[in-house]
Amino acid sequence: MLLLTSYLKIPPLIISQSQIVTVLSIVVVFFLILLILGVRKSYILKKENDKLSEIKTSQNDEEEKVYKDFREGHMYDNN
C-alpha cells in the first residue's frame, strides 16, 4: 500500500479511531431519529385508521335501516 501511494503520489489517508467512532455515532443517531419518526407516524396512522373504521361501521349501521321513500309527501305525485 505504501508503495502504491508513493508511486501515485497520493498522500496516505490518516484516519484515527476517534474519527471513525464519531462518524459512526452520527450515522447511528441519524437512523435512530428516522426510526423513531417512522414508529410515531405508524402509530398516528393506526389511530386514524381505527377512527375511520369506527365511522364506517356507524355509517353501515345507519344504512341497514329501512329505507323510507321521501316522495310520499304531499308535494309529489303518488302514482
DSSP file (Angstrom, degrees, kcal/mol; ACC not computed):
  #  RESIDUE AA STRUCTURE BP1 BP2  ACC     N-H-->O    O-->H-N    N-H-->O    O-->H-N    TCO  KAPPA ALPHA  PHI   PSI    X-CA   Y-CA   Z-CA
    1    1 A M     >        0   0    0      0, 0.0     4,-2.5     0, 0.0     5,-0.2   0.000 360.0 360.0 360.0 -43.6    0.0    0.0    0.0
    2    2 A L  H  >  +     0   0    0      1,-0.2     4,-2.1     2,-0.2     5,-0.2   0.888 360.0  51.6 -62.8 -38.7    2.8    2.4    0.9
    3    3 A L  H  > S+     0   0    0      2,-0.2     4,-2.0     1,-0.2    -1,-0.2   0.892 109.6  49.9 -64.3 -39.8    4.5    1.5   -2.4
    4    4 A L  H  > S+     0   0    0      2,-0.2     4,-2.3     1,-0.2    -2,-0.2   0.910 111.5  47.4 -66.4 -43.4    1.2    2.3   -4.3
    5    5 A T  H  X>S+     0   0    0     -4,-2.5     5,-1.9     1,-0.2     4,-0.6   0.870 113.7  47.4 -68.4 -35.7    0.7    5.6   -2.6
    6    6 A S  H  <5S+     0   0    0     -4,-2.1    -1,-0.2    -5,-0.2    -2,-0.2   0.850 112.4  50.4 -73.0 -32.3    4.3    6.7   -3.3
    7    7 A Y  H  <5S+     0   0    0     -4,-2.0    -2,-0.2     1,-0.2    -1,-0.2   0.903 117.2  38.8 -70.2 -41.2    4.1    5.5   -6.9
    8    8 A L  H  <5S-     0   0    0     -4,-2.3    -1,-0.2    -5,-0.1    -2,-0.2   0.449 107.4-124.2 -89.0  -0.5    0.8    7.5   -7.5
    9    9 A K  T  <5 +     0   0    0     -4,-0.6    -3,-0.2     1,-0.2    -4,-0.1   0.849  62.0 144.4  59.9  36.8    2.0   10.5   -5.4
   10   10 A I      < -     0   0    0     -5,-1.9    -1,-0.2    -6,-0.2    -2,-0.1  -0.913  51.9-123.7-104.3 128.2   -1.1   10.2   -3.2
   11   11 A P        -     0   0    0      0, 0.0     2,-0.1     0, 0.0     3,-0.0  -0.472  34.4-104.7 -69.5 141.5   -0.7   11.0    0.5
   12   12 A P        -     0   0    0      0, 0.0     2,-0.4     0, 0.0   -10,-0.0  -0.385  34.7-114.2 -66.6 142.5   -1.7    8.2    2.7
   13   13 A L        -     0   0    0     -2,-0.1     2,-0.7    -3,-0.1    -3,-0.0  -0.627  25.1-159.0 -79.6 129.0   -5.0    8.7    4.5
   14   14 A I        +     0   0    0     -2,-0.4     2,-0.5    -3,-0.0    -1,-0.0  -0.910  18.0 169.7-112.5 106.8   -4.7    9.0    8.2
   15   15 A I        -     0   0    0     -2,-0.7     2,-0.1     4,-0.0    -2,-0.0  -0.970  21.3-145.9-119.0 122.4   -8.0    8.3    9.9
   16   16 A S     >  -     0   0    0     -2,-0.5     4,-1.7     1,-0.1     3,-0.2  -0.417  23.3-114.7 -85.6 163.2   -8.0    7.9   13.6
   17   17 A Q  H  > S+     0   0    0      1,-0.2     4,-2.4     2,-0.2     5,-0.2   0.860 115.6  56.9 -64.2 -36.1  -10.1    5.6   15.6
   18   18 A S  H  > S+     0   0    0      1,-0.2     4,-2.2     2,-0.2    -1,-0.2   0.858 104.4  52.5 -66.4 -34.2  -11.9    8.5   17.3
   19   19 A Q  H  > S+     0   0    0      2,-0.2     4,-2.4    -3,-0.2    -1,-0.2   0.905 109.7  48.7 -66.9 -40.7  -12.9   10.0   13.9
   20   20 A I  H  X S+     0   0    0     -4,-1.7     4,-2.6     2,-0.2     5,-0.2   0.927 112.1  48.6 -63.4 -45.1  -14.4    6.6   12.9
   21   21 A V  H  X S+     0   0    0     -4,-2.4     4,-2.3     1,-0.2    -2,-0.2   0.893 111.2  51.0 -63.6 -39.7  -16.3    6.4   16.1
   22   22 A T  H  X S+     0   0    0     -4,-2.2     4,-2.2     2,-0.2    -2,-0.2   0.937 111.9  45.8 -63.0 -47.5  -17.6   10.0   15.7
   23   23 A V  H  X S+     0   0    0     -4,-2.4     4,-2.3     1,-0.2    -2,-0.2   0.922 113.9  48.6 -63.4 -44.2  -18.8    9.3   12.2
   24   24 A L  H  X S+     0   0    0     -4,-2.6     4,-2.5     1,-0.2    -1,-0.2   0.875 109.8  52.8 -63.9 -37.2  -20.5    6.1   13.2
   25   25 A S  H  X S+     0   0    0     -4,-2.3     4,-2.5    -5,-0.2    -1,-0.2   0.913 109.2  48.9 -64.0 -42.5  -22.1    7.8   16.2
   26   26 A I  H  X S+     0   0    0     -4,-2.2     4,-2.4     2,-0.2    -2,-0.2   0.917 112.2  48.5 -63.2 -42.8  -23.6   10.5   13.9
   27   27 A V  H  X S+     0   0    0     -4,-2.3     4,-2.4     2,-0.2     5,-0.2   0.912 111.8  49.2 -64.1 -42.6  -24.9    7.9   11.5
   28   28 A V  H  X S+     0   0    0     -4,-2.5     4,-2.2     1,-0.2    -2,-0.2   0.916 111.9  48.3 -63.5 -43.6  -26.5    5.8   14.3
   29   29 A V  H  X S+     0   0    0     -4,-2.5     4,-2.2     2,-0.2    -1,-0.2   0.907 110.9  52.0 -63.8 -41.5  -28.1    8.9   15.8
   30   30 A F  H  X S+     0   0    0     -4,-2.4     4,-2.0     1,-0.2    -2,-0.2   0.943 113.4  42.4 -60.1 -49.7  -29.5    9.9   12.4
   31   31 A F  H  X S+     0   0    0     -4,-2.4     4,-2.2     1,-0.2    -1,-0.2   0.813 111.2  56.3 -70.7 -29.0  -31.0    6.5   11.7
   32   32 A L  H  X S+     0   0    0     -4,-2.2     4,-2.4    -5,-0.2    -1,-0.2   0.901 107.3  49.2 -66.0 -40.8  -32.3    6.3   15.2
   33   33 A I  H  X S+     0   0    0     -4,-2.2     4,-2.5     2,-0.2    -2,-0.2   0.919 111.2  49.5 -63.3 -43.7  -34.2    9.6   14.7
   34   34 A L  H  X S+     0   0    0     -4,-2.0     4,-2.2     1,-0.2    -2,-0.2   0.896 111.0  50.3 -61.2 -39.9  -35.6    8.3   11.4
   35   35 A L  H  X S+     0   0    0     -4,-2.2     4,-2.4     2,-0.2    -2,-0.2   0.918 110.7  48.3 -64.8 -44.1  -36.7    5.1   13.2
   36   36 A I  H  X S+     0   0    0     -4,-2.4     4,-2.3     1,-0.2    -2,-0.2   0.912 112.2  49.1 -63.8 -42.5  -38.4    7.0   16.0
   37   37 A L  H  X S+     0   0    0     -4,-2.5     4,-2.4     1,-0.2    -1,-0.2   0.884 111.3  50.5 -64.8 -37.6  -40.2    9.3   13.5
   38   38 A G  H  X S+     0   0    0     -4,-2.2     4,-2.2     2,-0.2    -2,-0.2   0.906 111.0  47.1 -66.5 -42.1  -41.3    6.2   11.5
   39   39 A V  H  X S+     0   0    0     -4,-2.4     4,-2.2     2,-0.2    -2,-0.2   0.897 112.8  50.3 -65.9 -40.0  -42.7    4.4   14.5
   40   40 A R  H  X S+     0   0    0     -4,-2.3     4,-2.3     2,-0.2    -2,-0.2   0.927 111.2  48.0 -63.2 -45.3  -44.5    7.6   15.6
   41   41 A K  H  X S+     0   0    0     -4,-2.4     4,-2.5     1,-0.2    -2,-0.2   0.889 110.6  52.0 -63.7 -39.1  -46.0    8.1   12.1
   42   42 A S  H  X S+     0   0    0     -4,-2.2     4,-2.1     2,-0.2    -1,-0.2   0.905 109.7  49.4 -62.9 -41.9  -47.2    4.5   12.1
   43   43 A Y  H  X S+     0   0    0     -4,-2.2     4,-2.1     2,-0.2    -2,-0.2   0.913 111.4  48.8 -63.5 -43.8  -48.8    4.9   15.5
   44   44 A I  H  X S+     0   0    0     -4,-2.3     4,-2.2     1,-0.2    -2,-0.2   0.917 111.9  48.7 -63.7 -43.6  -50.6    8.1   14.3
   45   45 A L  H  X S+     0   0    0     -4,-2.5     4,-2.4     1,-0.2    -1,-0.2   0.859 109.2  53.3 -65.6 -34.9  -51.8    6.4   11.1
   46   46 A K  H  X S+     0   0    0     -4,-2.1     4,-2.2     2,-0.2    -1,-0.2   0.918 109.4  48.3 -66.2 -42.7  -53.1    3.3   13.1
   47   47 A K  H  X S+     0   0    0     -4,-2.1     4,-2.1     2,-0.2    -2,-0.2   0.914 112.8  48.0 -62.3 -42.8  -55.1    5.6   15.4
   48   48 A E  H  X S+     0   0    0     -4,-2.2     4,-2.4     1,-0.2    -2,-0.2   0.892 110.2  52.2 -66.0 -39.0  -56.6    7.4   12.4
   49   49 A N  H  X S+     0   0    0     -4,-2.4     4,-2.3     2,-0.2    -1,-0.2   0.894 108.4  51.1 -63.0 -40.5  -57.4    4.1   10.7
   50   50 A D  H  X S+     0   0    0     -4,-2.2     4,-2.1     2,-0.2    -2,-0.2   0.907 110.2  49.4 -63.6 -41.4  -59.2    2.9   13.8
   51   51 A K  H  X S+     0   0    0     -4,-2.1     4,-2.3     1,-0.2    -2,-0.2   0.927 111.9  48.1 -62.7 -44.6  -61.3    6.1   13.9
   52   52 A L  H  X S+     0   0    0     -4,-2.4     4,-2.5     1,-0.2    -2,-0.2   0.870 110.2  52.0 -66.0 -35.9  -62.2    5.8   10.2
   53   53 A S  H  X S+     0   0    0     -4,-2.3     4,-2.3     2,-0.2    -1,-0.2   0.897 109.6  50.0 -64.9 -39.7  -63.2    2.2   10.7
   54   54 A E  H  X S+     0   0    0     -4,-2.1     4,-2.1     2,-0.2    -2,-0.2   0.904 111.3  48.3 -65.9 -41.3  -65.4    3.2   13.6
   55   55 A I  H  X S+     0   0    0     -4,-2.3     4,-2.1     2,-0.2    -2,-0.2   0.916 111.5  50.1 -64.5 -42.7  -67.1    5.9   11.5
   56   56 A K  H  X S+     0   0    0     -4,-2.5     4,-2.2     1,-0.2    -2,-0.2   0.890 109.3  51.6 -64.0 -39.0  -67.6    3.4    8.6
   57   57 A T  H  X S+     0   0    0     -4,-2.3     4,-1.8     1,-0.2    -1,-0.2   0.910 110.1  48.6 -63.9 -42.3  -69.1    0.9   11.0
   58   58 A S  H  X S+     0   0    0     -4,-2.1     4,-1.6     1,-0.2    -1,-0.2   0.865 111.0  50.9 -67.7 -34.2  -71.6    3.5   12.3
   59   59 A Q  H  X S+     0   0    0     -4,-2.1     4,-2.0     2,-0.2    -1,-0.2   0.876 107.3  53.5 -68.9 -37.0  -72.5    4.5    8.8
   60   60 A N  H  X S+     0   0    0     -4,-2.2     4,-1.2     1,-0.2    -2,-0.2   0.873 106.1  53.5 -64.3 -36.2  -73.1    0.9    7.8
   61   61 A D  H  < S+     0   0    0     -4,-1.8     4,-0.3     1,-0.2     3,-0.2   0.897 109.4  48.3 -63.8 -39.6  -75.5    0.6   10.8
   62   62 A E  H >< S+     0   0    0     -4,-1.6     3,-1.0     1,-0.2    -2,-0.2   0.856 108.3  54.4 -67.9 -35.1  -77.4    3.7    9.5
   63   63 A E  H 3< S+     0   0    0     -4,-2.0    -1,-0.2     1,-0.2    -2,-0.2   0.759  98.7  63.2 -71.4 -24.1  -77.5    2.2    6.0
   64   64 A E  T 3< S+     0   0    0     -4,-1.2    -1,-0.2    -3,-0.2    -2,-0.2   0.587  80.8 105.5 -77.8  -9.2  -79.1   -1.0    7.3
   65   65 A K  S <  S-     0   0    0     -3,-1.0     2,-0.2    -4,-0.3     3,-0.0  -0.305  89.5 -86.0 -66.7 156.4  -82.2    0.9    8.5
   66   66 A V        -     0   0    0      1,-0.1     2,-0.3     0, 0.0    -1,-0.1  -0.429  46.5-117.2 -66.7 133.3  -85.4    0.5    6.4
   67   67 A Y        -     0   0    0     -2,-0.2     2,-0.6    -3,-0.1    -1,-0.1  -0.563  24.3-155.3 -75.6 129.7  -85.5    3.0    3.6
   68   68 A K        -     0   0    0     -2,-0.3     2,-0.4    -3,-0.0    -1,-0.0  -0.927  20.2-123.2-107.5 124.5  -88.3    5.4    3.8
   69   69 A D    >   -     0   0    0     -2,-0.6     3,-1.0     1,-0.2    -2,-0.0  -0.515  15.8-159.3 -70.6 120.5  -89.4    6.8    0.5
   70   70 A F  G >  S+     0   0    0     -2,-0.4     3,-0.7     1,-0.2    -1,-0.2   0.604  82.3  74.4 -76.9 -10.9  -89.1   10.6    0.7
   71   71 A R  G 3   +     0   0    0      1,-0.2    -1,-0.2     4,-0.1     5,-0.2   0.423  68.6  90.7 -83.2   3.5  -91.6   11.1   -2.2
   72   72 A E  G <   +     0   0    0     -3,-1.0    -1,-0.2     3,-0.1    -2,-0.1   0.438  64.7 108.7 -79.2   2.7  -94.6   10.1   -0.1
   73   73 A G  S X  S-     0   0    0     -3,-0.7     3,-1.0     1,-0.1    -3,-0.0  -0.152  87.1-103.2 -73.7 174.1  -95.1   13.8    0.8
   74   74 A H  T 3  S+     0   0    0      1,-0.2    -1,-0.1     3,-0.0     4,-0.1   0.645 114.6  64.9 -74.7 -14.7  -98.0   15.9   -0.4
   75   75 A M  T 3  S+     0   0    0      2,-0.1     2,-0.3     0, 0.0    -1,-0.2   0.647  95.0  68.7 -82.6 -14.3  -95.7   17.8   -2.9
   76   76 A Y  S <  S-     0   0    0     -3,-1.0     2,-0.5    -5,-0.2    -5,-0.0  -0.707  89.4-106.8-108.8 156.7  -95.0   14.7   -5.0
   77   77 A D        -     0   0    0     -2,-0.3     2,-1.2     1,-0.1    -4,-0.1  -0.696  27.0-150.8 -79.6 122.5  -97.3   12.7   -7.3
   78   78 A N              0   0    0     -2,-0.5    -1,-0.1     1,-0.2    -6,-0.0  -0.655 360.0 360.0 -97.1  78.9  -98.0    9.3   -5.6
   79   79 A N              0   0    0     -2,-1.2    -1,-0.2     0, 0.0    -2,-0.0   0.420 360.0 360.0 -97.4 360.0  -98.5    7.0   -8.6
